[in-house]
Amino acid sequence: MTTAEYEGWSNRETWNTELWISNTEPLYKLIMRIMNSSTNDFADNLEAFLWIIWDGFTPDGLSLKPVDWVQIAMAWHEAYPNDP
Protein backbone atom coordinates (compact mmCIF):
# COMPACT_ATOMS: atom_id res chain seq x y z
CA MET A 1 0.00 0.00 0.00
CA THR A 2 1.40 3.38 -0.92
CA THR A 3 0.74 6.46 1.13
CA ALA A 4 -0.40 9.74 -0.35
CA GLU A 5 1.49 13.01 -0.10
CA TYR A 6 0.26 15.19 2.74
CA GLU A 7 0.79 18.96 3.15
CA GLY A 8 3.86 18.81 0.92
CA TRP A 9 5.41 15.89 2.83
CA SER A 10 5.64 12.30 1.62
CA ASN A 11 2.83 11.21 3.98
CA ARG A 12 0.83 12.31 7.01
CA GLU A 13 3.15 10.54 9.46
CA THR A 14 6.20 12.41 8.14
CA TRP A 15 4.36 15.75 8.28
CA ASN A 16 3.10 15.04 11.81
CA THR A 17 6.50 13.91 13.09
CA GLU A 18 8.18 17.03 11.72
CA LEU A 19 5.52 19.20 13.38
CA TRP A 20 6.14 17.56 16.73
CA ILE A 21 9.91 17.98 16.58
CA SER A 22 9.87 21.54 15.28
CA ASN A 23 7.12 22.80 17.61
CA THR A 24 8.21 21.23 20.89
CA GLU A 25 11.01 23.49 22.12
CA PRO A 26 12.93 21.06 24.38
CA LEU A 27 12.75 18.37 21.70
CA TYR A 28 13.74 20.86 19.00
CA LYS A 29 16.84 21.85 21.01
CA LEU A 30 17.85 18.21 21.49
CA ILE A 31 17.43 17.43 17.80
CA MET A 32 19.52 20.46 16.84
CA ARG A 33 22.30 18.86 18.90
CA ILE A 34 22.18 15.57 16.98
CA MET A 35 22.00 17.22 13.57
CA ASN A 36 25.26 16.66 11.71
CA SER A 37 26.73 17.24 8.27
CA SER A 38 25.49 14.02 6.65
CA THR A 39 21.80 13.94 5.80
CA ASN A 40 21.66 10.14 5.93
CA ASP A 41 23.47 9.98 9.29
CA PHE A 42 21.18 12.66 10.70
CA ALA A 43 18.13 10.77 9.40
CA ASP A 44 19.35 7.53 11.01
CA ASN A 45 20.14 9.25 14.33
CA LEU A 46 16.81 11.08 14.34
CA GLU A 47 14.89 7.88 13.68
CA ALA A 48 16.71 5.95 16.41
CA PHE A 49 16.31 8.78 18.92
CA LEU A 50 12.59 9.27 18.34
CA TRP A 51 11.85 5.55 18.33
CA ILE A 52 13.47 5.35 21.76
CA ILE A 53 11.74 8.33 23.34
CA TRP A 54 8.35 7.82 21.67
CA ASP A 55 8.31 4.00 21.59
CA GLY A 56 7.31 3.86 17.93
CA PHE A 57 4.48 6.41 17.97
CA THR A 58 4.20 10.20 17.95
CA PRO A 59 2.67 11.70 21.10
CA ASP A 60 -0.69 11.83 19.31
CA GLY A 61 -0.53 8.15 18.33
CA LEU A 62 0.69 8.01 14.72
CA SER A 63 3.12 5.23 13.85
CA LEU A 64 6.73 6.11 13.09
CA LYS A 65 7.04 3.20 10.63
CA PRO A 66 6.04 5.14 7.47
CA VAL A 67 8.02 8.30 8.35
CA ASP A 68 10.41 9.49 5.65
CA TRP A 69 13.38 10.31 7.89
CA VAL A 70 15.57 11.46 5.00
CA GLN A 71 12.93 13.98 3.94
CA ILE A 72 12.85 15.44 7.46
CA ALA A 73 16.67 15.51 7.64
CA MET A 74 16.88 17.25 4.27
CA ALA A 75 14.30 19.84 5.36
CA TRP A 76 16.22 20.55 8.55
CA HIS A 77 19.53 20.86 6.72
CA GLU A 78 17.89 23.30 4.31
CA ALA A 79 16.28 25.30 7.12
CA TYR A 80 19.42 25.38 9.30
CA PRO A 81 22.39 25.24 6.88
CA ASN A 82 24.93 26.77 9.26
CA ASP A 83 24.14 24.64 12.29
CA PRO A 84 26.06 21.47 13.18
N, CA and C atoms as a LAMMPS dump frame, in Angstrom:
ITEM: TIMESTEP
0
ITEM: NUMBER OF ATOMS
252
ITEM: BOX BOUNDS ff ff ff
-5.0000000000000000e+02 5.0000000000000000e+02
-5.0000000000000000e+02 5.0000000000000000e+02
-5.0000000000000000e+02 5.0000000000000000e+02
ITEM: ATOMS id mol type element x y z
1 1 1 N 0.841 -1.176 0
2 1 2 C 0 0 0
3 1 3 C 0.889 1.243 0
4 2 1 N 0.65 2.14 -0.891
5 2 2 C 1.4 3.384 -0.92
6 2 3 C 0.634 4.453 -0.16
7 3 1 N 1.388 5.389 0.399
8 3 2 C 0.744 6.46 1.132
9 3 3 C 0.742 7.713 0.271
10 4 1 N -0.246 8.526 0.451
11 4 2 C -0.4 9.738 -0.353
12 4 3 C 0.377 10.89 0.271
13 5 1 N 0.811 11.806 -0.583
14 5 2 C 1.486 13.005 -0.104
15 5 3 C 0.521 13.786 0.786
16 6 1 N 1.089 14.454 1.795
17 6 2 C 0.255 15.192 2.744
18 6 3 C 0.939 16.507 3.095
19 7 1 N 0.28 17.633 2.822
20 7 2 C 0.788 18.962 3.151
21 7 3 C 2.223 19.194 2.651
22 8 1 N 2.544 18.632 1.496
23 8 2 C 3.865 18.807 0.92
24 8 3 C 4.898 17.806 1.404
25 9 1 N 4.524 16.928 2.304
26 9 2 C 5.413 15.885 2.825
27 9 3 C 5.027 14.556 2.191
28 10 1 N 5.893 13.574 2.298
29 10 2 C 5.645 12.295 1.621
30 10 3 C 4.41 11.567 2.149
31 11 1 N 4.031 11.807 3.409
32 11 2 C 2.827 11.213 3.978
33 11 3 C 2.459 11.951 5.269
34 12 1 N 1.321 11.629 5.804
35 12 2 C 0.828 12.305 7.014
36 12 3 C 1.747 12.068 8.204
37 13 1 N 2.279 10.873 8.328
38 13 2 C 3.149 10.541 9.464
39 13 3 C 4.435 11.378 9.457
40 14 1 N 4.991 11.596 8.261
41 14 2 C 6.202 12.413 8.144
42 14 3 C 5.884 13.856 8.507
43 15 1 N 4.803 14.387 7.962
44 15 2 C 4.361 15.745 8.277
45 15 3 C 4.142 15.905 9.779
46 16 1 N 3.432 14.982 10.384
47 16 2 C 3.101 15.04 11.807
48 16 3 C 4.349 14.959 12.677
49 17 1 N 5.262 14.065 12.327
50 17 2 C 6.499 13.913 13.09
51 17 3 C 7.316 15.198 13.036
52 18 1 N 7.427 15.784 11.851
53 18 2 C 8.181 17.031 11.718
54 18 3 C 7.529 18.151 12.523
55 19 1 N 6.203 18.196 12.559
56 19 2 C 5.519 19.202 13.376
57 19 3 C 5.854 19.038 14.848
58 20 1 N 5.826 17.81 15.335
59 20 2 C 6.142 17.56 16.735
60 20 3 C 7.558 18.004 17.073
61 21 1 N 8.525 17.657 16.223
62 21 2 C 9.908 17.984 16.578
63 21 3 C 10.23 19.461 16.388
64 22 1 N 9.564 20.125 15.493
65 22 2 C 9.871 21.537 15.282
66 22 3 C 9.059 22.463 16.189
67 23 1 N 7.977 21.969 16.778
68 23 2 C 7.115 22.804 17.613
69 23 3 C 7.146 22.464 19.097
70 24 1 N 8.044 21.573 19.49
71 24 2 C 8.212 21.225 20.892
72 24 3 C 9.615 21.679 21.279
73 25 1 N 9.712 22.838 21.932
74 25 2 C 11.013 23.488 22.122
75 25 3 C 12.095 22.604 22.737
76 26 1 N 11.848 21.894 23.837
77 26 2 C 12.928 21.06 24.382
78 26 3 C 13.381 19.969 23.391
79 27 1 N 12.429 19.394 22.689
80 27 2 C 12.754 18.368 21.697
81 27 3 C 13.516 18.979 20.524
82 28 1 N 13.072 20.133 20.073
83 28 2 C 13.743 20.859 18.997
84 28 3 C 15.215 21.106 19.36
85 29 1 N 15.46 21.565 20.573
86 29 2 C 16.836 21.846 21.013
87 29 3 C 17.681 20.571 21.038
88 30 1 N 17.115 19.482 21.484
89 30 2 C 17.848 18.209 21.488
90 30 3 C 18.173 17.756 20.07
91 31 1 N 17.223 17.877 19.181
92 31 2 C 17.435 17.434 17.805
93 31 3 C 18.461 18.308 17.099
94 32 1 N 18.487 19.588 17.41
95 32 2 C 19.517 20.46 16.838
96 32 3 C 20.908 19.974 17.255
97 33 1 N 21.008 19.364 18.42
98 33 2 C 22.297 18.863 18.9
99 33 3 C 22.729 17.59 18.191
100 34 1 N 21.786 16.795 17.677
101 34 2 C 22.183 15.566 16.982
102 34 3 C 22.298 15.76 15.475
103 35 1 N 21.891 16.951 15.001
104 35 2 C 22 17.215 13.575
105 35 3 C 23.481 17.297 13.212
106 36 1 N 23.866 16.621 12.14
107 36 2 C 25.262 16.657 11.71
108 36 3 C 25.349 16.89 10.214
109 37 1 N 26.534 16.85 9.668
110 37 2 C 26.731 17.239 8.268
111 37 3 C 26.157 16.265 7.246
112 38 1 N 26.011 15.011 7.592
113 38 2 C 25.492 14.022 6.651
114 38 3 C 23.979 13.866 6.809
115 39 1 N 23.256 14.085 5.742
116 39 2 C 21.798 13.944 5.795
117 39 3 C 21.396 12.532 6.193
118 40 1 N 22.029 11.521 5.618
119 40 2 C 21.664 10.138 5.934
120 40 3 C 21.988 9.785 7.38
121 41 1 N 23.136 10.238 7.885
122 41 2 C 23.47 9.979 9.286
123 41 3 C 22.486 10.677 10.222
124 42 1 N 22.153 11.927 9.885
125 42 2 C 21.183 12.658 10.699
126 42 3 C 19.83 11.944 10.68
127 43 1 N 19.398 11.496 9.514
128 43 2 C 18.127 10.772 9.396
129 43 3 C 18.144 9.513 10.256
130 44 1 N 19.237 8.757 10.197
131 44 2 C 19.354 7.535 11.005
132 44 3 C 19.333 7.843 12.497
133 45 1 N 20.087 8.878 12.906
134 45 2 C 20.138 9.247 14.327
135 45 3 C 18.789 9.768 14.817
136 46 1 N 18.129 10.547 13.99
137 46 2 C 16.812 11.079 14.342
138 46 3 C 15.804 9.947 14.518
139 47 1 N 15.809 9.024 13.586
140 47 2 C 14.889 7.879 13.676
141 47 3 C 15.14 7.08 14.953
142 48 1 N 16.385 6.744 15.222
143 48 2 C 16.708 5.951 16.414
144 48 3 C 16.31 6.696 17.686
145 49 1 N 16.619 7.966 17.746
146 49 2 C 16.308 8.782 18.919
147 49 3 C 14.807 8.837 19.181
148 50 1 N 14.025 9.147 18.141
149 50 2 C 12.588 9.271 18.343
150 50 3 C 11.906 7.937 18.604
151 51 1 N 12.423 6.862 18.018
152 51 2 C 11.851 5.548 18.328
153 51 3 C 12.053 5.225 19.801
154 52 1 N 13.193 5.619 20.346
155 52 2 C 13.466 5.347 21.761
156 52 3 C 12.563 6.188 22.658
157 53 1 N 12.51 7.496 22.402
158 53 2 C 11.742 8.33 23.339
159 53 3 C 10.232 8.232 23.14
160 54 1 N 9.79 7.902 21.929
161 54 2 C 8.352 7.82 21.67
162 54 3 C 7.841 6.386 21.567
163 55 1 N 8.709 5.412 21.644
164 55 2 C 8.313 3.996 21.593
165 55 3 C 7.492 3.653 20.343
166 56 1 N 7.915 4.231 19.2
167 56 2 C 7.308 3.856 17.93
168 56 3 C 6.103 4.661 17.48
169 57 1 N 5.662 5.619 18.305
170 57 2 C 4.477 6.408 17.967
171 57 3 C 4.671 7.864 18.381
172 58 1 N 4.163 8.787 17.57
173 58 2 C 4.196 10.198 17.953
174 58 3 C 3.328 10.379 19.195
175 59 1 N 3.501 11.487 19.906
176 59 2 C 2.672 11.7 21.098
177 59 3 C 1.165 11.657 20.843
178 60 1 N 0.748 11.919 19.607
179 60 2 C -0.688 11.827 19.308
180 60 3 C -1.079 10.497 18.673
181 61 1 N -0.173 9.513 18.695
182 61 2 C -0.525 8.154 18.331
183 61 3 C -0.261 7.676 16.922
184 62 1 N 0.388 8.477 16.071
185 62 2 C 0.688 8.013 14.719
186 62 3 C 1.967 7.171 14.721
187 63 1 N 1.962 6.123 13.939
188 63 2 C 3.116 5.234 13.848
189 63 3 C 4.307 5.921 13.205
190 64 1 N 5.5 5.588 13.686
191 64 2 C 6.73 6.11 13.088
192 64 3 C 7.203 5.25 11.913
193 65 1 N 6.591 4.1 11.696
194 65 2 C 7.037 3.197 10.627
195 65 3 C 7.059 3.842 9.247
196 66 1 N 6.017 4.593 8.833
197 66 2 C 6.036 5.144 7.474
198 66 3 C 6.775 6.479 7.333
199 67 1 N 7.369 6.989 8.408
200 67 2 C 8.02 8.301 8.353
201 67 3 C 9.198 8.285 7.386
202 68 1 N 9.285 9.311 6.568
203 68 2 C 10.413 9.49 5.652
204 68 3 C 11.463 10.332 6.378
205 69 1 N 12.379 9.649 7.056
206 69 2 C 13.38 10.31 7.894
207 69 3 C 14.343 11.159 7.063
208 70 1 N 14.665 10.7 5.872
209 70 2 C 15.569 11.462 5.001
210 70 3 C 14.911 12.777 4.588
211 71 1 N 13.621 12.754 4.308
212 71 2 C 12.928 13.983 3.939
213 71 3 C 12.979 14.994 5.087
214 72 1 N 12.769 14.539 6.304
215 72 2 C 12.851 15.439 7.457
216 72 3 C 14.277 15.964 7.608
217 73 1 N 15.267 15.094 7.51
218 73 2 C 16.669 15.514 7.639
219 73 3 C 17.035 16.535 6.566
220 74 1 N 16.599 16.304 5.35
221 74 2 C 16.88 17.25 4.266
222 74 3 C 16.232 18.607 4.548
223 75 1 N 15.005 18.591 5.047
224 75 2 C 14.301 19.839 5.358
225 75 3 C 15.023 20.605 6.463
226 76 1 N 15.506 19.889 7.461
227 76 2 C 16.222 20.553 8.555
228 76 3 C 17.56 21.104 8.067
229 77 1 N 18.264 20.358 7.25
230 77 2 C 19.529 20.863 6.72
231 77 3 C 19.304 22.093 5.836
232 78 1 N 18.204 22.126 5.142
233 78 2 C 17.886 23.297 4.31
234 78 3 C 17.501 24.489 5.192
235 79 1 N 16.737 24.232 6.233
236 79 2 C 16.278 25.304 7.122
237 79 3 C 17.397 25.847 8.012
238 80 1 N 18.343 24.991 8.37
239 80 2 C 19.418 25.381 9.302
240 80 3 C 20.777 25.025 8.707
241 81 1 N 21.16 25.636 7.587
242 81 2 C 22.386 25.238 6.877
243 81 3 C 23.686 25.515 7.615
244 82 1 N 23.694 26.422 8.555
245 82 2 C 24.928 26.768 9.258
246 82 3 C 25.049 26.124 10.623
247 83 1 N 24.076 25.326 11.008
248 83 2 C 24.137 24.643 12.291
249 83 3 C 24.84 23.314 12.096
250 84 1 N 25.221 22.678 13.211
251 84 2 C 26.056 21.47 13.178
252 84 3 C 25.974 20.74 11.932
